[in-house]
Amino acid sequence: MSALEGRSFMPDYDPSAPNARRYPRVISPQEIDTMPRLEFNTGIDTAIFLSRERDDARYFRQGYCYMEPDHKPYHWDQRDFDETHYVIKGQIKLRVEDAAGRQVIIEAGLGEHIFLPAGYKYTLEATGVQSAFFWTSGPSPRAGLTECPDYVTELIALRK
């Protein structure tokens, strides 16, 4: 066991202290699979595995988004953060609307990456295939995930 791994076993370690989880470490697929899911809409959810709430991440958050072939659309107005989506299974179909109301459809397949800058409205639409993507967003608001307090409570409880 490395010194960093051993940190969580220190007798005076307080996982709820500020910056308690700010240390280099590997996040395994098994750990990600056990993360609680935040449902965006029927058939589409995410597992946020790096966040301010759980990991004291200051500038970005990361997660996997899982989509059923016939998921309900998920819409969000992205005002204050940039985001990327990297397709790890299936495909993404994304409706994008600018401030003038112009719309475009972006589709990405396995291994492709989408950049989603702030200032647009986005809607993930069903593709007819089981899909998943890795996402990163930043900067993270200092307040964290205020729009979903129950999920925040679950993430904070995972500190160890």
N, C-alpha and C positions, 0 to 999 in steps of 0.2 A: 504494500500500500504506500502510495506517495504521501509526502507531507501535506499536499493540498487535499487529498482525499481524507486524510486523517483529521483535517480541521473540524469536520462536523462531529467528531467524537471527543473533542476537547471538553473537559468537565465544566468549564466556565462559558461555553459557547451558548449564545442567546440568539436563536434563529429569527426572532422578531426585532432584534436591534437594527438600527439604521446601517445599511451596507453589509448586513450579515452574509449575504450570498454573493457578494462581489468578489469572486475569486475564479481563476481559470479552471475549467472543468469540461469534461466530455458529457454531452447529453445524448444518451443512447436511444435507438428506436424503441426499445422496450419502455423506457421512461416516458417518451412521447406518447406511446400507446395507452399509458395509464393516466394521462392528463384528463381532467374533466373537460367535457365538450360544451361549447357555447353554441346553442342553436340560433342560426340567423333566420331561418324560415324552414318550413317542412322539407326535409330531405337535404338540407345543407347546414353543416356545422363546422366548427373549428376547434382545434386543440392549441391553445396558446402555451408554448413551452418556454418562452423567454419574455419576461415582462417586468415592469417596475414593481408590481405587487409581489411577485414570487421571488424575483432574482435581483431586485434593485438595479435593473437595467435603466440607464439614464436617458439614452438617446433613441432607442428603437425597440420594437417588439417583433417577435417571430412566431410563426405557427404553421400548422398544416390545415388546409381547408378540404373537407370531404363533401362530395356532391353525388347524390343519387342521379340516375339517368333522367328522371322526371321531376327534379326538385322544383319547388316554387321559386319564382324570381326573388333575388335579394338586392335591394336598392340602398345606396348610401350617398350622401353629399359629402365629398371629401374636401373640407375647407382648409384644414391646417396641418396636413401631413402628406408626405409622398409615400408611395407603396410600390412594391414589385410582386409579381406572381410568376413562379417558375413551375411549369407543368411537370408533375412526376407520374401521372397516370391519366389516360383519357385526353380530354381537351377542355378548354375554357372558351365560352362565348360571352362576350362582355359588350353591353350597350353603353356608349359614352355620349354624354351631352355636355356641350359647353355653355357658357353664360348667355349666349345669344339664342340658345335652344336648338342649335344644330346637333344632329346625332350621327353617329357612325357605329358600326358593329366591328369589333375586333375579335378574331378567333386565333387561338394558339394551340398547338399540339405538343405532344411529348417532347421534352427537352427545350421547348421555347420559353422565352422570358417576356413578360409584359411590364412596361413602366407605366405607372398610374400617378401622374403628378397631382398635387392639390389644385383646387379650383374647378373641378369637374364633378358631374353627377355620374355615378356608375351603377349598372345593374347587371348582376350575374344571371344569365339565362340558362335554362336546361339545354343539354347537348344531345340527350338520348343515350349517353354512355356513362358508365361509372367513372368518376374523375376525382383527382386530388391534385392540389398544388401547394407548394411551399411559398409562404408570403413573408415579407418584411415590411414594416412601416416605421416611419420616423419623421420628425422627432416625436417622441412620446410626450403627451401632455403631462405636466408635472402632477396633475391631479390623478392620473392613471385612467382606468376604465370606469369612469363615473356613471356611464350610461347603463351598466349592468352590475349593480351592487352585489347580487347573490353570487355571481361568478367571481367577482373580486374576493369575496369571503372565501370561496373554495380555493383560489390561488394562494391567498395568504396562509391558509391552513396547511398548504403543502410545504411550507418552509421547514427545512430540517437540515 
